[in-house]
């Protein structure tokens, strides 16, 4: 997953560097991309739902946990609703570390559901603390995965730029297209890594060419201009 995100992000960054628009199908499908307005609306909805959440009495919570443990979806849903304020609080405390709060709430909810499903067999007696541990752990995992994806993205962008620069240098030195082996030796990479980065770079270049062609009007191109100039007799 991290490699896929890094690859797509690298392509997006390369296209941005070359001043072209990235096609819709190739855009990075990271949660935070292009969703600023949506995040604000989602956050308002989460806060409203959090404020409206009904707390649970001890007996009701015990009964719901028992039912949820055997797969009762309605009981699980009621527990998730009741503990939404806890998830929002913990997500908000982690919200400046790489992911928007609404996405962290979603991740925290996964941890909450895991706590609901495992509490009865855990031997623990305090569900609130048990839930916080699982929610916090899930948030930490999500943030770690995001950080890893960002590092992979930066590494991929650097590798693509190194490949692009090295290919230009070798073309000039050799006066021909360099082979994979020559590029790999110059970059001090394996042939497999060189081939992979070449794929990323070439796809970005292809998008560049396609974008240029999309902006060109065929009616403005005189395909016979060269031929006409050659066939016309020289004026005396």
C-alpha positions in Angstrom: 0.0 0.0 0.0 2.7 2.4 1.0 4.7 1.6 -2.2 1.6 2.2 -4.4 1.0 5.6 -2.7 4.6 6.5 -3.1 4.6 5.6 -6.8 1.4 7.5 -7.5 2.6 10.5 -5.5 5.9 10.5 -7.3 4.1 10.6 -10.7 1.9 13.4 -9.5 4.9 15.4 -8.3 6.8 14.8 -11.6 3.8 16.0 -13.6 3.6 19.1 -11.4 7.2 19.8 -11.9 6.7 19.6 -15.7 3.7 21.9 -15.4 1.0 19.5 -16.6 -2.3 18.3 -15.1 -2.4 14.8 -13.8 -5.3 12.8 -15.3 -8.2 12.0 -12.9 -7.6 8.3 -13.0 -3.9 8.7 -12.0 -4.4 11.1 -9.0 -3.1 10.0 -5.7 -5.9 8.4 -3.8 -4.7 9.6 -0.5 -7.6 10.7 1.9 -6.4 14.2 2.3 -5.9 15.1 -1.4 -8.4 17.6 -2.7 -10.8 17.3 0.2 -10.3 20.4 2.3 -13.9 21.5 2.1 -15.2 18.0 2.6 -13.0 17.6 5.7 -14.4 20.7 7.2 -18.0 19.5 6.6 -17.2 16.0 7.9 -15.6 17.5 11.0 -18.7 19.6 11.7 -20.9 16.5 11.3 -18.6 14.5 13.6 -18.8 17.2 16.3 -22.6 17.4 16.0 -22.9 13.6 16.3 -20.4 13.6 19.2 -22.4 16.2 21.1 -25.6 14.3 20.5 -24.2 10.9 21.5 -26.1 9.4 24.4 -23.9 8.0 27.2 -24.4 4.5 28.6 -25.2 3.3 32.1 -23.0 0.5 33.5 -25.7 -2.2 33.2 -26.6 -1.2 29.7 -23.0 -1.1 28.6 -22.4 -4.6 30.0 -25.4 -5.9 28.3 -24.4 -4.4 24.9 -20.9 -5.7 25.2 -22.2 -9.2 25.8 -24.5 -9.0 22.8 -21.8 -7.4 20.6 -19.4 -10.2 21.5 -21.7 -12.7 19.8 -22.2 -10.6 16.7 -25.1 -8.4 17.5 -24.7 -5.5 15.0 -27.2 -3.2 16.7 -25.4 -3.5 20.1 -22.1 -2.8 18.4 -23.5 0.2 16.6 -24.9 1.6 19.9 -21.5 1.2 21.6 -19.7 2.9 18.7 -22.2 5.8 19.0 -21.8 6.1 22.7 -18.0 6.2 22.4 -17.8 8.5 19.5 -16.8 11.5 21.8 -13.8 9.4 23.0 -12.7 8.6 19.4 -13.1 12.3 18.4 -11.1 13.5 21.4 -8.2 11.1 20.8 -8.2 11.8 17.1 -8.2 15.5 17.6 -5.2 15.2 19.9 -3.3 13.5 17.0 -4.7 15.6 14.2 -1.6 17.6 13.4 0.6 14.7 12.7 -0.1 13.9 9.0 -3.8 13.0 8.7 -7.0 15.0 8.9 -9.1 14.5 12.1 -12.1 13.0 10.2 -9.8 10.3 8.8 -8.3 9.7 12.2 -11.8 9.3 13.6 -12.4 6.6 11.0 -9.2 4.9 12.0 -10.0 5.3 15.7 -13.4 3.8 15.1 -11.7 0.7 13.8 -9.8 0.4 17.0 -13.0 0.9 19.0 -14.8 -1.9 17.1 -11.8 -4.2 17.8 -12.1 -3.3 21.5 -15.8 -4.1 21.5 -15.3 -7.4 19.8 -12.4 -8.6 22.1 -13.3 -7.1 25.5 -15.3 -10.1 26.7 -12.4 -12.4 26.3 -9.7 -10.0 27.4 -10.1 -10.5 31.2 -10.3 -6.7 31.6 -13.0 -5.0 33.7 -12.8 -1.4 32.6 -14.1 -1.1 29.0 -13.5 2.7 28.8 -9.7 2.3 29.4 -9.6 -0.9 27.2 -11.2 1.0 24.4 -8.8 4.0 24.7 -5.9 1.6 24.5 -7.2 0.1 21.2 -8.2 3.4 19.7 -4.8 5.0 20.5 -3.0 2.0 19.1 -5.0 2.2 15.8 -4.3 5.9 15.5 -0.6 5.3 16.0 -0.6 2.6 13.4 -2.4 4.9 10.9 0.0 7.7 11.5 3.0 5.4 11.2 1.7 4.1 7.9 1.2 7.7 6.7 4.7 8.7 7.7 6.1 5.6 5.9 4.2 6.5 2.8 5.5 10.1 2.8 9.1 8.8 3.2 8.6 6.4 0.3 7.1 9.2 -1.8 10.1 11.5 -1.2 12.5 8.7 -1.9 10.7 7.8 -5.1 10.7 11.4 -6.3 14.4 11.8 -5.6 15.1 8.5 -7.4 13.0 9.6 -10.4 14.9 12.9 -10.6 18.2 11.1 -10.3 17.2 8.8 -13.1 16.1 11.6 -15.4 19.3 13.6 -14.9 21.5 10.6 -15.3 19.8 9.5 -18.5 20.3 13.0 -20.0 24.0 12.9 -19.1 24.6 9.5 -20.6 22.8 10.3 -23.8 25.2 13.2 -24.3 28.2 11.2 -23.4 27.3 8.1 -25.4 25.5 9.9 -28.2 22.8 7.3 -28.0 20.1 6.0 -25.7 21.8 4.3 -22.7 21.0 0.7 -21.8 19.4 -0.4 -18.5 22.8 -1.8 -17.5 24.6 1.4 -18.2 22.1 3.5 -16.3 22.2 1.0 -13.4 26.0 1.2 -13.2 26.0 5.0 -13.4 23.4 5.3 -10.7 24.9 2.4 -8.6 21.5 0.7 -8.6 20.4 -2.8 -9.4 18.9 -3.3 -12.9 15.6 -4.2 -11.3 15.4 -0.9 -9.4 16.5 1.0 -12.5 13.8 -0.6 -14.6 11.1 0.2 -11.9 12.1 3.9 -11.7 12.3 4.1 -15.5 8.7 2.9 -15.7 7.6 5.7 -13.3 9.6 8.4 -15.2 8.4 7.2 -18.6 4.8 7.2 -17.6 5.1 10.7 -16.3 6.7 11.7 -19.6 3.9 10.1 -21.5 1.3 12.1 -19.6 3.3 15.2 -20.3 3.1 14.4 -24.1 -0.6 13.6 -23.9 -1.3 16.8 -22.1 0.6 18.9 -24.7 -1.3 17.1 -27.5 -4.6 17.8 -25.8 -3.9 21.5 -25.9 -2.8 21.6 -29.5 -5.4 22.2 -32.2 -4.8 20.0 -35.3 -6.2 22.8 -37.5 -3.3 25.0 -36.5 -0.7 22.5 -37.7 0.4 22.7 -41.3 1.5 19.1 -42.0 2.5 20.0 -45.6 4.6 23.0 -44.7 8.0 21.1 -45.0 7.0 19.3 -48.2 5.7 22.5 -49.9 8.9 24.3 -49.1 11.0 21.6 -50.7 8.9 21.3 -53.8 8.8 25.0 -54.6 11.5 26.2 -57.0 14.1 28.5 -55.7 13.4 32.1 -56.7 16.0 33.6 -59.0 
